[in-house]
Amino acid sequence: MRGDGSPISVALADPILRDEGLKDDSYGEAKRFFELTDNQLHEIVCYCHVGETMQSSRAALSVRAAIG
């Protein structure tokens, strides 16, 4: 479920998140590190609702919804 340029791989590229303990860009690690449910993480990383590509603005809205 990983992919270059995905929200999870972008998070892994952030040195602060790696220093805080983000270990890799897998689905399970993102779920663990960010303490998200499957439904929350699905809304952030899955393109099934929006076509072939997840736009960063859509991912950002989903992240804000998950933490709000």
N, C-alpha and C positions, 0 to 999 in steps of 0.2 A: 504493500500500500504506500510505499514511499515514492517520491518523485522529485526531480530537480525543480527548484522554483516553487515547490509547494509551501503552504503556510508553515508546515512543520520544519522543512529544510531551511526556510528563511529564519525561523526561530533559532535553529541550531547554529546558524552562521553568526549569531549575536554572542560576542564574548562574555557579556554580562550574564546571559542565561546559561551559558556553559559553565561559568564560574559558580553559578547558583546550583548547578547539579544536573542540567539537561545533558543526558549522556549520548543520545543519538536521535535520528529523525524518524524513528518508527512510530506507528500509531499508538502502540502500547506505552511507549516512553512518554509521548506527548500527553496521553491520558493520565499517566501517573504524575508527571511533573506539574502539569497545570491543574490537576485535580478536577478533571472534567468527566461528565458522564458520556456514554457512547453517543447519546442523542446530541449533546452539545458539540462534541468533537466532529460528529458527522456534519452538522450544520456549518462548521468552520471550514472543513477540508474537502467536502464532497461536491462535485460539480453536477450531480444528478438532477438538481433542481434548476440549473442555470445554463445548461448546454455543455459544450466540450471543454470549456475553460472557466476556471474560477477566477474572477477578477479580484484584485487585492482589496478594492473598496468593499466588495461583498463579504470577503473574509473578515475585514476589519469590523463591519457591522455585526457579524456573527460573534466575534470576540467580545465586542462591547455588550451585546445581549447576554452572553454567557457570564460576564463578570458583574453585570448590572443587577 
